[in-house]
Amino acid sequence: MNDTTKTKELEIIKASLYLFDFIFITAIGLLIFKTVQQNSEMKKKVQYFLLCHHLLCCSLFSCFGVAFNTLRALAVKSPKIVFWIIFGVQVAIGEGVLITLTLMALNRCFAVCWPLRYISLVHTVKHKVMICVWIITMFKSMCLLLIEGIDVSPKDLFEVVPSCSTVLGGLFARTTGIILIVFLWAIIIVSYCLLCKEGKHAGHFNSSNNKARKTIIIHGLHFSLLLFSPLIIIAFKTLSDYFILNLTAFVVFSFAQCFSPVVYGLRNKELQTKLFNRQRTSLCTGHMINGSDVQQPQTPEQLNDSELIDTRCSFPDP
């Protein structure tokens, strides 16, 4: 099996996994977005603000991954610059996925270790930080594309080809990617070490509190899979020698990213309660609208029945 066949097979697998991730993350993400937007208290919390941005980055990353790998797998003829732009934007959004993940860890650390300064510090800078993240990641990706294409003539850049070699595969681009991942990994490890230290000191990790320890373990495993996999993909770029390793790392990364809305969203007790109440309220409202008691004038006996239905369908905020 030559490199061309391996590359095509890898692109097909990547496009399929990206499509699955996009559908799954977008479906759950929309539920979480609507739930947060409809609750004024949740909208004020930084953890949900960061979660929504993280899920947005994951969804967009998968979307651009589907587009890029489908074009390469089907050998669609396009100018080289189109491949470069799509892949460059995907890389920038992918860095946004990892950075928002790191910000979520920092947010937990600040909330537990420095609760008195947390509100005044984090809540005032959250919008500025996210704007800076988007600007920096896009600017970094654009600079790397310019460095990679410094030796490419404009004629070659706009040449129509069925597919082109992977951009941002040079030594400088790969080195900066590895440095960024290691740096983010270090921040996350330090944040969770401080979190565990403060939690142990405050008695949150006693023998009766298994949920706190379980959450730390799940988050640590998810962080490791989500950061270690792209590190392998970047470090071992040659498909002919490391095809199986590259494919395995990508599959692990894909499933780790797919579980982001579950790990940080659906496992959250407050978010679970709001989602459950929202779904039950919608079902009750649908039954009331379709029922005959809404269509016809009500007698006093029917009015009492209607009030009973309303009482069953109303859920106070926890």
N, C-alpha and C positions, 0 to 999 in steps of 0.2 A: 504494500500500500504506500503510494507516494505521498509527498507533502500536500499536493493539491487535493487529493481525495480526502486526506485527514482534515484539511482545513474546511472543506465543504461539509463534511459530516459534523464537525464541531460547530459550524455556523448554524446548521439546521437544529441541532440539539439546543444551542443557546437561544435561538429564536423561539423555540417551543417553550423552554423554561421561562423566558422573559414574558411570553404571552400569558402563561399560567400565573406568574407573579403579578402581572398587571391586573388581570381580572380579579384575583383574590384580594389583593391589597386595595384596589379601588373600591370593590364592593363593601368591604369592612370599613375602609376609610370614610366612605360617604355616610355610613351609619354613625360613625363617631363624630364626623364633622357636624352633621345635623343635630346630634344630641348635645354637643358642646355649644353650638350656636343658639339653641333654644333654651339654654339654661344660663341665666345671668351670673350665677355664682361660679360655674365652671369656666365661663369665658374670662373671668378675672384671674384664674390660676395659671401660673407660668407653666406648670407641668403639662397642661392640656394645650397650651399655646405651642410649646415645643413639640408635643406629640403630633399635632396637626401638621406642622411644618415637616416633621420627619416622615410622616406617611405621604405627604405631598411629594417630597423628594424621592421616596421609594417608588411611587406610582409613575412619576415622570421618568425616572431612571429606567424602569422596565419598559416604558413606552418607547423611548429612544433606542433601547436595546433591541426591541422587536424590529424597529425600522431599519437600524444599521445591519443587523445580522440577516434579516430577510433580503435586503438588497444584495448582500454578499453571497448568500446561499443560492439565490436565483440568478446571480450574475447579471443583474440589471445594469444596462449601460447608462452611466451618469458621469459628469465631470468629477475629477478627483477632489475638487474643492468641496463638493457636496458630501462625500464620504468624510472628509476632514471636519467639516462643520458639525455634522451629526454626531460623530464620535467625540469631538471636542466638547460639545454641549453635554453629552452623556457622561463624560469623565467629570466635568464640573459638577453636575447634579449628583454623581456618585460620591464625590468628596463632600457634598452637602449632606448626604445620607450619614456619612461617618461623623461629620462635625456636629450635626444635630443630635446624634446619639451621644457624643461626648458632652454636649451642653446639657442633655437630660441627666447625665451622671453628675455633672457639676451642680446642677440645680438641686438634686437630692442632697448632695453633700452640704451645700450652703444652708438648705432648709433645716437640716438636722444639727449641724455643727455650729452655725451662727444664726440662730433663729431671730435674734433681736435686730440684726443688720440685714436680714434676708429681704424683708419687704421693701425697705428704703433703697436697697442696692439693686436687687434683681428686677423688681417691677419697673424701675425707672429706665433701665437700659435694655430691656428685652427686645423692643422694636429696633433699636439702633444696632444691636448685636446681630439680629437676623438680616438686616439690610447689608451690614458689613460682610456677613458670611456669603450672601449671594454675589455681591460685587467682587469680593476677593477670589472666590472660586472661579467665576467667569473670567476675570482678568488673568488669573494664573493659567487657566486653560488656553486663553488666547495667546499669551506670551509663549507658552510651550509650543503651540502650533506655529508661531512665527519663527521660533528657533529651529524647529524641525524642518520647516520649508524654506530656510534661508538659502539653501543651495538649489532649490527647485525654481526653474524658469516659469514665468507666467504662462507660456505656451503649454508646458507640461501640466501646470496646475489646472487648466481648463480643458485638458484633453479628455475626451469621452472614452471611458474604459468600462468593461463589464464588472470589474472589482479592482480594488487597489490594495496594496500591502497595508497592514495595520499601522496607523499613525500613532505618534507618541510612544514609539517602541525604541527610541534611541536611549543611549546610556544616561543622558542628563535627565530626560523625562522620567525614566524608571527610577533613578536615584532619588529625585524629588518626591515621587510617589511613595517609595519605601520610607523615606524620612518622615513624611507626613503621617503615615500609618503608625509608625513606631512612636511618634510624638503624641498622637491621639491615644494610643494604647497606654502610654505612660500616665497621661492625665486621668484616664478612666481608672487605672489600677490605684493611683494615689487617692482619688476621690472615694473609691469604695473601701480602701484601707482606713481612711479617716472616718468614713461612715460606720464601718464595723467597730472601730475603736470607741467612737462616741456612743454607739448603740449598746455595746457591752458595758460601758461605764454607766449608762442610764438604766441598765437592766432590761433592755429590749430583747436580748439574745439569751434569756434564761431557758431552763429546760422545758418550761411549759409553752414557750412561744416558738413553735416549729415553723409557722408561716413566714416569719422574718428571715430565718436562716434559709428556708426553701427559696424565697424570693431572691436573696443574694446569690445563691447557687445558680438559679435559672438565668439571672441577668449576667452573671460571670461567664456561664457557658455560651450564652447568646453572643456576648461581646467577643469572646474568643473566636467563635466560628465566623462571625461577620468581619473581623479584622484580620485574622490569620489567613483566611482563604485568599483574599486579594493580594496579600503579601506573597504567597506562593505563586500566584498567577503572574505578578509583575516580575518576580525574581527569576522564574524559570519560563522564559518567553519562547524558547525554541520548541516548536511542535514535534519535530522529528525525533527528538530525544526524550521529551517529557510529555508526550501526548496524554497518556493515562493520568498522570499526576495533574496536568492542567485541567483535564475534563473533570476529575474527581473534585478538585478544589472549586471549580465553578459550580458544580452541582450542590456542594455543601454551602457555598455562598448564596446560591439561589434560594435554597430552602430556609437558610437562616434569615434572609431578608424577608421571605414570605411570612415568617412567624413573628415579625416585628409588631404588626397590629394586635396579635394575640398576646405576646409577652408584655407589652407596655400599655395595651388598650383593654382587651377583653378580660385580662386577669385583674384589672383594677376594680376594687369592690364598689366604689362610688359610681364608676362608669357602668358597671354591670347593672346596678340598681336602676340607674336612669334609663338605660336601654330597655330593661325589662318592663319598667313602668310605661315607657313610651309605646312599646309594642302592645301591651295589654290595653292601654288607653285607646290606641288606634283600632284594635279589634272591637272593643266595646262601642266605640263611636260608630263603626261600620254596622254593627248589629242594630244600634238604635236608629240609624238612618234608614236601613232596609226594613225595619219593623213597621207593623201596621199602626202602632201607637203614635208614630210621628205623622202618619198620613191623615188620620181621622181625628175629629174633635174628641176630646177626652171627657169622660164622665168622672165624677169624684173617685170612684173605685179605680178607674184606669190611671188617674192622676197619682194615686198612692202607689200603684205598681210602678209607674214611671219614676217616681222619687226613689223607690227601692233600687231600680236599675242604675240610676245616677249614683247612688251611694256605693254600689258595688264597683262602679267604673271609675271612681275618683280615688287617686292615690296621693297621699300627702308626701311632700319632699322629705327624704330621710334626714 
